[in-house]
Amino acid sequence: MAFDGTWKVDRNENYEKFMEAMGIGMMKRKLGAHDNLKITIQQNGDKFNVKEASNFRTIEIEFTLGVSFDYSLADGTELTGAWTLEGNKLVATFTRKDNGKVLKATREIVGDELVQTYLYEGVESKRFFKRG
């Protein structure tokens, strides 16, 4: 699948505003904007194995499309939700466990980049990844 491979963050768009909307403090936002995130994705049918490695943590997530699972963000925010495949785009809807608010995320290949888009409380952010 097109998502398979290792992707390293290249640039962010509106990421600090997104983190602010999520309630992340200023120091963590400043650090998060320069986290050097690297994502390794392996797809086998409707099952995905995703390894996220950054300056702050390395975690491995396994999920099946359409099946809800628990996930925690680097700042400790707990979420529950699922990824689905809509055309050639991975789409996720997660609900925060602390306040019930919804975080939407998409991953899609645009040209030679993996574009990850977040939407929370009306604030949209994008992170652009290059193969590496």
URFENWO-V295613 format. One record per run of one state. SS is the DSSP state (H for helix, E for strand, L for the rest). FROM is the first residue (numbers start at 1). LEN is the number of residues. If there is no record, write none. Layout:
ss: <SS:SS>
from: <FROM:FROM>
len: <LEN:LEN>
This chain:
ss: <L:E:L:H:L:H:L:E:L:E:L:E:L:E:L:E:L:E:L:E:L:E:L:E:L>
from: <1:5:14:15:22:26:33:38:45:47:54:58:65:69:73:78:87:89:97:102:111:113:121:123:132>
len: <4:9:1:7:4:7:5:7:2:7:4:7:4:4:5:9:2:8:5:9:2:8:2:9:1>
